[in-house]
Amino acid sequence: MAEEFNLRIVRNLDDYRALRRQNAREMRGRGLYRGLSVICGIIAFFGALGLTGAATGFSREGLSGAQLLLSLFAFLGLWWFILWIIAPLVQDRFNPPLRLFQTPVQVALRSDGVQVSGDSSSQFLAWPAISDVAETGTHIFLRVDGASAITIPKRAFDPGSRASDFVAAIRSHLEAAGGHGITI
């Protein structure tokens, strides 16, 4: 590689949220995650019907069609509210970003791997240790394993096409090392 990249990165809360969104995107793509979500939804639906039945005393008449439809709409509205409104608020409240994530780091792309150095730590990742690269409109994620990634905001690059050159260089190294890259 003719050009080496050396970036000084200062990450913030938005970068941490982008990493969490990327992790959630990757998890949703897995069949097990989708299956568990559907199974939990079905269990919750029948639980809501059971509670509604308990409230009516499980009478022979049961629920009318309108009551059943209203219960279904109430359940789906509550499900949506919990998943899309409450969950992100609770995650931000109880899972604050680590101070270590927000410390400035130096990311150096070399022919033998990626060097990540900060004030309190330094880590070298040889190319076979990096499983893939994911790129969004604002970030680049170097996936190290299933749970961790190096988050690189695109604002760390000079104006122009440097971010695309960086991603192309990483992909060429990953292909040479037997890895693969994904784009999201």
Order of alpha helices (4+ residues) and beta strands (2+ residues): beta-alpha-alpha-alpha-alpha-alpha-beta-beta-beta-beta-beta-beta-alpha
